[in-house]
Amino acid sequence: MPTRRLAVWLLAACLAVVAANPVVLARAGNSLAEAGLVDITAVAPDIALDIRYAIPDNFTHVAVYPAPRCYLRADVAKRLATVQADLKAQGLGLKVYDCYRPFSIQKKFWALVPNEDWVAKPVEKDGKPVSGSKHNRGAAVDLTLVDAAGNELPMPSGFDDFSEKARRDYTGGDPAARANSKRLEAAMVKAGFDPLPSEWWHFDGPGWQGYDLLDVPIN
């Protein structure tokens, strides 16, 4: 094949691959910052991190994130920093379990726990994410309360507990733990967050519907 014809053929082949899988292009070409995500430690460095999916201590029992980092949309991060400042004045603080989650990792979660009561089903069309978790949008955060020394306050259940104890309407267990959950909820709602009924630790940022599903890798 002549050199010119070969070059044209290769270009056409590359364009066909990109058209068939735009998510790959997004992953290769966009940084986290370009996608509109910020590191929470740059906005609120005193927020504690315990990113569970970067270690085996989670419901999958394997580390699925390459690094223990928390990225969120700028507005969501700013609101979380406000919550941290308010709690700090009360001798408390936040510890974060999960923030932005790439869509490819959402698919791994669904393969492990294909239950829409606990894991948002990832849906693609023509290789592009069309439905998934609010974590995939960088607009959701999982967290808990800590005291001034960084110790977690008792909660009705552990993180990622798939039982009725995780629900906000749970009335059993330790009353003090339920009160801590309500205190966390009140602090987050004050800053505009929307609590998920089935998980005491999960909160969605306002306007999450306007953010795209992302598959930019965490680093």
Secondary structure as GFF3:
##gff-version 3
##sequence-region A 1 219
A	DSSP	alpha_helix	3	20	.	.	.	ID=ss1
A	DSSP	alpha_helix	22	29	.	.	.	ID=ss2
A	DSSP	beta_strand	37	39	.	.	.	ID=ss3
A	DSSP	alpha_helix	40	43	.	.	.	ID=ss4
A	DSSP	beta_strand	48	49	.	.	.	ID=ss5
A	DSSP	three_ten_helix	52	54	.	.	.	ID=ss6
A	DSSP	beta_strand	71	73	.	.	.	ID=ss7
A	DSSP	alpha_helix	74	88	.	.	.	ID=ss8
A	DSSP	beta_strand	92	98	.	.	.	ID=ss9
A	DSSP	alpha_helix	103	112	.	.	.	ID=ss10
A	DSSP	beta_strand	123	125	.	.	.	ID=ss11
A	DSSP	beta_strand	128	131	.	.	.	ID=ss12
A	DSSP	three_ten_helix	134	137	.	.	.	ID=ss13
A	DSSP	beta_strand	140	147	.	.	.	ID=ss14
A	DSSP	three_ten_helix	164	166	.	.	.	ID=ss15
A	DSSP	alpha_helix	175	190	.	.	.	ID=ss16
A	DSSP	beta_strand	194	195	.	.	.	ID=ss17
A	DSSP	beta_strand	202	204	.	.	.	ID=ss18
A	DSSP	three_ten_helix	208	210	.	.	.	ID=ss19
###
